[in-house]
Amino acid sequence: MTAHRRSADEAATTFVRRHIGPSPRDIQAMLETVGAKSLGALMAETLPSSIRQKAPLDLGTPLSETEALSHMREMASQNHVFTSLIGQGYSGTVLPTVIQRNILENPAWYTAYTPYQPEISQGRLEALFNFQTMICDLTGLDVANASLLDEATAAAEAMALAERAAQGKTKAFFVDHEVHPQTLAVLRTRAEPLGWQLIVGDPASDLDKAEVFGGLLQYPGTSGAVRDLRPAIAGLRARGALAVVSADLLALTLLASPGELGADIAIGSAQRFGVPMGYGGPHAAYMAVRDALKRSLPGRIVGLSIDSRGQPAYRLALQTREQHIRREKATSNICTAQVLLAVIASMYAVYHGPEGLTHIARTVHRRACVLAAGLRQLGFAPQSAAFFDTLTVDAGARAGEIAARALAERINLRLGEGTLGIALDEATSPKDVEAVWRAFGGKLAYAEVEAGAREALPAELKRATAFLTHPVFHAHRSETELLRYMRKLSDRDLALDRAMIPLGSCTMKLNATTEMIPLTWPEFGELHPFAPRDQAEGYHALFQRLERWLCEITGYDAVSLQPNSGAQGEYAGLLAIRGYHAARGEPHRKVCLIPSSAHGTNPASAHMAGMEVVVVACDSRGDVDVADLRAKAEKHSQDLAAIMITYPSTHGVFEEHISEICEIVHGHGGQVYLDGANLNAQVGLSRPGDYGADVSHLNLHKTFCIPHGGGGPGMGPIGVRAHLAPFLPGHPDSAAPTAVGPVSAAAFGSASILTISYIYILLMGGEGLTRATEMAILNANYIASRLDPHFPVLYRNAKGRVAHECIVDPRPLKTSSGVTVDDIAKRLIDYGFHAPTMSFPVPGTLMIEPTESESKAEIDRFCDAMIAIRQEIAEIESGRWKVEASPLRHAPHTVHDIADDLWQRAYSRAEGCFPAGTSRSDKYWSPVGRVDNVYGDRNLVCSCPPVADYAQAAE
Ligand SMILES: *Cc1c(COP(=O)(O)O)cnc(C)c1O
């Protein structure tokens, strides 16, 4: 073999070549189609030259996949897995391996998109429906959502819900002194800009005097104490305030539910239902409310509706995309949530069933009781006689020494001021309990102490109601049954492992297997977020390098890895801007300019940060109307806080005026928040920090390969220029005093999935990342060229180029044929595709983003399908069918159609089910026909109905 051949072979096997879809030969053909001489020439026509990055990205030499995994082994070896009995909202848990491999490690689940297209999402919608049922059953409340970001932000959302519901003049909220410290810290962050006062105290003594719109109580408390919350709840409700209870799901299997105690809202974490701690996340938080509050519930709710044949079908209900519709009036900015983790927690309940969960809870409680008995023998009586799994003891001056002895046993305890907290969990063994006793200076044998241990749950708080009675929580007890259930559900769904998901604004690119591997190693999965830093050196080395790389990529000076989603990043970034203005003596700067084309989370976040939204118009090209911007910046000059602008724009174009826009806003003393969701069009080509932006969030679950998980997890770190660095979110866990409080429960958000983005950058290197951006832009322009003759491309720059996505406009076809954007989206399912983004940012249009990872063959298949659909529309225009009778309106077609003996449609069953060119053997069958949205909202069902209803329906 010649040297030349070898290097060519090497190049062909590098990861970059695998991450990028089109081959070098395809690239030539595509360049010809778009009419560009070279990739370089295409970039020059796409991005304004004024913003082009001068120097190539300096990210070191890329590693091969094998090298990257050994590098990760090395990083993992610097993390030390101790037994963490710290508690404080995070518990050790045992993820059943069948769920680990077949959900957490299975691309059929983790590469799915948010279920906005219900027909191709029935599997994950059912799993989420199970999650909601589980939450409703355990909390004793009526309606639950399909997850929130973490327990602390769920508490903040509950506080906001209570404020809206109370509608009174009082602007104070009561917080139990027994809530977790990180929850209190996040509540403080959320309350401050809105001018709400927090009253922290003992509900038994301090609630009487407090005039509040609501109160948060923790059950069991952070110290482990189990208190009867009924008087406090009744006290809150008596003055028209809402009672929120933050409850531990495992404890609720043995304890009376918050609903029974009278609470209006329950929140908490589902982490201990099988989800590894991951040094902070990701995990699913939950929220459940009384029926009367269901229309104010933030986040997404899965509801049961019917399809076109009247069969039951799941869908997202009610205010699913409400921040897009209600914008700054939205109840919350939550968009990406924690779907994959909610699915895991629900499967954990399916796996164990109510008896299994109760057994786990009893075992944990028993161990805690034995631990308490031993500690009493050693002279350390727990502070509270009633507890579930967590004890706090006063150890006075000896606390530090005991904690140190525990560390020598590789056990982390929670060290307070002279107190020690010990939280047991599913994974705690009798040996662990004996080790804790040794740390307290006693040599006791578990079996001997056990004989004298007594139960510690108050009789009046014992659970008397059944839960998880639905058959789904009983029918899958054998591994074979569970395996098949999970397989059945994933087979109903269309994820990236089957077909291109051409969603604009969401960057559904390859989530490479190698990137996903270390995530489930114990050294990354089993670390408690508040474990001592020296046990997490591997993590911190990773954070530091990732922060440096993201600075290099964006041109910013500092990065915070804390926000758990893009929207939380927006919120954190706006708080930084707010902190900056306040520190300069200009706290009145509260006006936030937002172009009318903005993503709905932008105005919702601005509102949460206490800002006033002023909308800036867009011109007919889709660009920000610079004259309008100038006028509004002028008008609000004294009070201007910021502009929030997405770049390249949500219209998929690099606006020429971006530097000018930044200058105008700066000229009036405002800051530039550049929404970085579209960074996939910029990496390696231009850097927001260079051309005038002050702060951006980066959706790591878009540009940096964290899979969407069916609607989360995500990570939305923010980058800032140096002057905003002092205002990045702090955390009570870190010693340094900060100007801005935390926005997440854990200091590094969903730390464990940062490994994915880290490995991606490691594998690609600067050149590879730049190549990926160029290819994302080529792929989008190729689609624009192919589709434009059939569906006109709505916006381009002056040179006729789109960025990494494009909007096609079928609205004229509605006039000529009656075909709606919905019809096209649903018909694409018959061709085996997920629909593009519908009606955002322009109603009635489709936004398509191929990403660099889609091959020319797959992009052509998609374009061919779109063109074939255009032909079908032409058949309506030419009068072959009426729109009501067309295959478009009846899409998607299902096996019920192909097997319909009474078929009387104007087109054949084959035309309906196997439209032009689709494979008969590799057909994706939508499990349900078109889902009826209106029916679903009129007849809202959000948790499994009682079994009797099923029996009736079957009759
Ligand atoms: C996705 C997106 C967001 C919100 O990000 P989440 O991670 O879903 O919270 C904000 N802005 C734009 C332009 C987006 O595309």
The ligand as a Tripos MOL2 file, in Angstrom:
@<TRIPOS>MOLECULE
LIG
   15    15     1     0     0
SMALL
NO_CHARGES

@<TRIPOS>ATOM
      1 C1        -35.2740   25.3970   20.8480 C.3       1 LIG1
      2 C2        -35.2740   26.8660   20.9320 C.ar      1 LIG1
      3 C3        -35.3900   27.5330   22.1660 C.ar      1 LIG1
      4 C4        -35.7450   26.8360   23.4730 C.3       1 LIG1
      5 O1        -34.8470   25.8720   23.8780 O.3       1 LIG1
      6 P1        -35.2960   24.7050   24.8790 P.3       1 LIG1
      7 O2        -34.0400   23.9730   25.0760 O.co2     1 LIG1
      8 O3        -36.3480   23.9130   24.2110 O.co2     1 LIG1
      9 O4        -35.7840   25.3350   26.1180 O.co2     1 LIG1
     10 C5        -35.2720   28.9060   22.1800 C.ar      1 LIG1
     11 N1        -35.0890   29.6010   21.0420 N.ar      1 LIG1
     12 C6        -35.0150   28.9990   19.8210 C.ar      1 LIG1
     13 C7        -34.8280   29.8200   18.5970 C.3       1 LIG1
     14 C8        -35.1110   27.6150   19.7380 C.ar      1 LIG1
     15 O5        -35.0660   27.0250   18.5450 O.3       1 LIG1
@<TRIPOS>BOND
     1     1     2 1
     2     2     3 ar
     3     2    14 ar
     4     3     4 1
     5     3    10 ar
     6     4     5 1
     7     5     6 1
     8     6     7 2
     9     6     8 1
    10     6     9 1
    11    10    11 ar
    12    11    12 ar
    13    12    13 1
    14    12    14 ar
    15    14    15 1
@<TRIPOS>SUBSTRUCTURE
     1 LIG1         1 GROUP 0 **** ****
